[in-house]
């Protein structure tokens, strides 16, 4: 027989944000995600409670950008815990996530950023930022570019650019989520 005590029904969750919060509340010490660390040459696990703490930091950083409910934010990362944190934080703030292919042609990226009216872009690092230099004039609507691995000193001439370490606050309390509707827009996928 299957143990249904850990199942979360759509009625209990109501939204994707509610699903995340309910999972954290029900199993805070359980492992939520695992990610391979090149530096430590091992798999590192993250509990649901730790994910909630991380998402709270991402939410605080997003709130600091002055984004309004319904604004679009783009993520150009490989699958990672940072991707999950960004997406969960954006959803909790009422933002719409637009995933981008990590190695797409710059012209395609610029088209999507303009068409979706992206305000904030999260990238892995300098390789992607370097590729986007060819279409930089078409990224005028982007007010912030956050890089997980940081920027080289030459990139700091663009005042929109900031490293993830500098962007995220050290700590943040978990803020209450705005009232979200279950049928609200969560993600726009370009295929």
N, C-alpha and C positions, 0 to 999 in steps of 0.2 A: 504494500500500500504506500502511496506517495504522501509525504508530509506536506500538507498544504498550509501550515502555520506561517511559512515564510513567503507565501505567494501574496502579491499585492494586486488587488483588483483595479480595473480602470476607475471604478467608483471611488475607491480609496485614494488613488493617485490624483485623479482629475486632470493633471497636466504632466508634462515631462519633468518639470521642476518639482512637482509634488511626488512623483515617482522617486526621484533622487533623494529628497528629504525623508521619505518613508523608509527607503532602503537604509539610509544612514541611521535613522532612529531604531530600526529593527535589528541591525547587525553592525554596530559601530566598530567592533574589534575584528570583524571578519575581513579577509583580504578582498579588496575591491578590484585592484589592477596589479599587473606585473609588467615591468619594463626592463629591458636589458641595459645595463650601464657599461659603456665601453671603458670608462675610467676605472671602474672596480672589477671589470671582467666577470660580472655575475648578474643574475636576475634579482631585481629589487621589488619587493611587494609593498603595496600601499593599502592601508585599511580604509574602510568607509569613513571613519572619523577623521583620519588624516586628509582624505579627499575633501570632506566638508570644510576643513580648515583651509586647504589650498584654494578651493573654489571661492571662499569668502574673500581671500586676498585678491583674486582675479576680479571679483565683483567690485571691490573697493576701487581697484585701478580703473575699471570701466566707468564707474560713477564719476571718477575724477576727470574723465574726458568730456563731461557735459553732454553725453549722448542722450537722446530722447527715445522713449518707448517707440518701437517700430523702426528705428535706425538700423542700417545694415552694416555688419562687420564681417570681414573676410578672414579666412584661415587658410594658410598655404603651408601646411606641415604634413609630414608623414604621420601615420598613426602613432600616438604617444599620449602620455598622461597629460602633457601640456595641452594637447588638442582637446581632450575631454574636459579639462578645467576651463578652458576658454569657452567651449560650447555650453557647458553647464552654467557658467557665470553669465554669459550673454543671454541665455534663455531666462535665467532668474531675474535679469534686469529688463526683460521685455524686448530685447534686441533680436534681430533676425540674422542668423549665421549663414554665410555664403562660403561653402568649401571651394577651394581652387586646387587644380592639379598642381602638384609640386614641381613638375618639369614641363609645364605647358609653355607654348610660344608666348613671348611677351605681348604680342599683338592681341592674342586671345585673352590674356589676363587683363590688359587695359580695356578691352571691350566689356568684359564682365564687370570690372570695377566701375566703369562709367554707366553701364546699363542698369546695374543694381543700386547705383548711388552709394557706394561703399564709403564709409566715414573713417574706419579704422582697419588696418591690415596687419595681421600677424604672420610673420615669415620665419623660416628656420635660420637664415643667416645671410652672409655676404654673397654667396653664390647666387641666390635668388635676387637679392637687391642689385647686384651687378647686372644681371640679365634685364632687370626692369629699367635700367638707365636709358635704354633706347626708346622707351615709351613714357618717360617721366613727365613730359608736358600733358599727357593724357590722364595723369593720376591726380589732377588738381583738386578733386573732391575729397581725397583722402587727407584727413587732418592729422593722423598719427600712424606711424609705421613702427611696430614693435618687433624686435628680432630676438629669438630665443638664444642664439649664440652671440649676440652683440654685433656691433658695427666696427669696422676698421676706422682709424682716425680720419681718413679721408671722407667717410660718409657723414661725419658729424656736421658738415656744412649745411645739410638739409635739416632744418629745425624740427621737422616732423619725426625724425628718427630717434629711437631710444631703445636701449637694450632691455630685455625682460627683467633682469636683476634690478635695474634702476627704476623700472616702471612699477613693479609690484611693491606694495608696502610690506614691511617686515611681518606685520600682524594685522588682522582685521577681524572684527566681530561679525558674526553671521547676521546680516541685515534681513529684515523681513522682505519677502518678494512682493512686488506690486500685484494687485489683483489680476490674475491672468485667466483667460478663458480657454477651455479645453480645445476649442477649434481655432485658436489664434495661430497666425503664421509663425513657424519655428525656423525653417530653413528654405533657402532657394537653391536648387541644384541646377547647374547648367551642364548639359550633356552634349 
